[in-house]
């Protein structure tokens, strides 16, 4: 029973119910040791809704007519959205030096190129990729776009606004400074880069919403799948495979791999990095090296 005036406490049964619901709807796994963190991140939502305890909050998430909006708020509160421009620079160099020439060759007939940043957070990765595409000079006259999606509407608002404070630039190489414009509120992404970028709100577990993208040439999904359980991870990887053009690339974070996931992707050895590639015939073939 709740103590009047005291903050609601998350007990083990309410934690079990809430984490099962979060996993069902988003694929995200909340480990046993995260119970205190979940309580800290969601207690303000329980209070804001004038609920007595976390059991009432679970029922709100499960049955309330406005449950969809509250589920979005809960998942946003529980997820980490830390990112910055040119994160994991060695991988981006490999993308620039090896992947872009390969995509230029494989997409030369249709002259369209779509890169998908899956779980884009506040948009720094989307704009980073657009800068690399523009700077390469390989796709002049092509129909080029970089698309980012995220589960957080707050993050997408920041991404669409495209104005960032200095922490977002902590790894920015000096040669890319010209792609940003100083403003009183921070540095804004240059208009010609913003014009290449689009954003959408959806969950990676929502296959129907993901299908609106059509086919894409490369997918960046870095440090996202580590939060998913194995079943959800397989489902998302399968969706990525379906979305990619033949000879398209999947780029994961350095702490992630497809090692324990059955997949038709082939391993692509890049300069100083690894990626996954959808074979030309869309059937599994032996791993091969992508030459520069």
C-alpha positions, 0 to 999 in steps of 0.5 A, a space after each residue: 500500500 502506498 504511503 501518503 506523500 512518499 514517492 511510489 516504489 517499484 516492486 519486483 512484480 510491477 517491474 516484471 510486468 513493465 519490462 515484459 511490456 516494454 520488451 513486447 512493444 520495442 524489443 528492448 531488454 531491461 535486465 534484472 539489475 536495472 530495476 532501480 534505474 527503471 524506478 528512477 526513470 519512470 517515477 515522475 511519470 507515475 506522479 504526473 499521471 496521479 497514480 498511486 503506484 507502479 501497478 496502476 502505471 502498468 495498467 495505464 500502459 496496457 489498457 488506458 485509451 491514451 496508452 500509446 502516447 504514454 508508452 512512447 514517453 516510457 520507452 523514451 525515458 528508459 533509452 539512452 540517446 547519447 551521440 555526436 558528429 563523426 562518432 566511431 571515425 575509423 568506421 566512417 573512414 572505411 565507409 567513405 573509402 570502401 563502401 561509397 565506391 562500391 555503392 557508386 558502382 552497384 547503383 550506377 544504373 538507377 542513379 539513386 542512393 538511400 542511406 538509413 540511420 536506424 535509431 538515429 537519436 538526435 540526428 548527428 549520425 544522419 548529418 554526418 553521413 550526408 556530409 560524407 556523401 556530399 564531400 565524396 563528389 561521387 553522386 552529383 546528379 543522383 537522387 540522394 537521401 539519408 533517412 533517420 528514424 527513432 522511437 523518441 519524438 523529442 530526439 527527432 525534434 532536435 534532429 529536424 531543428 539541426 542546431 547543436 551545442 558544442 558537446 555534439 562536435 567533440 569528435 568533429 575533424 577540422 576539415 568538416 567545420 565548413 558544413 556548419 553555420 554559427 548561430 546564437 543557439 549553437 552551430 546549425 547544419 548547412 542548408 545543402 546538407 539538411 536538404 539531403 536528410 529526412 526523419 521519421 518516427 517509428 520503432 524498429 519492431 514496426 515492420 509496416 512503418 519500416 517498409 515505407 522506406 522502400 529499398 535502401 543501399 546502406 543501413 547504419 544501426 550502431 549501438 542499438 541492437 545491444 539493447 534487444 533480446 535475441 528474438 527481436 534482434 533476429 527480427 530486425 536483422 531480417 527486416 534490414 536484409 529485406 530492405 537492402 538492395 542486393 550488394 547493400 551494406 549493413 554497418 553495426 557498432 563495434 560492440 555488435 556483430 551477427 556472430 550468433 544470428 543466422 543470416 544470409 549476409 556475407 562478411 565484407 572486409 573493409 579498410 580497417 573495419 568489417 561490415 555486412 553485405 547483402 549478396 548480389 543474388 540475395 542468397 548466401 555466398 562465402 565471405 569475400 573481401 570488398 576491395 578499395 
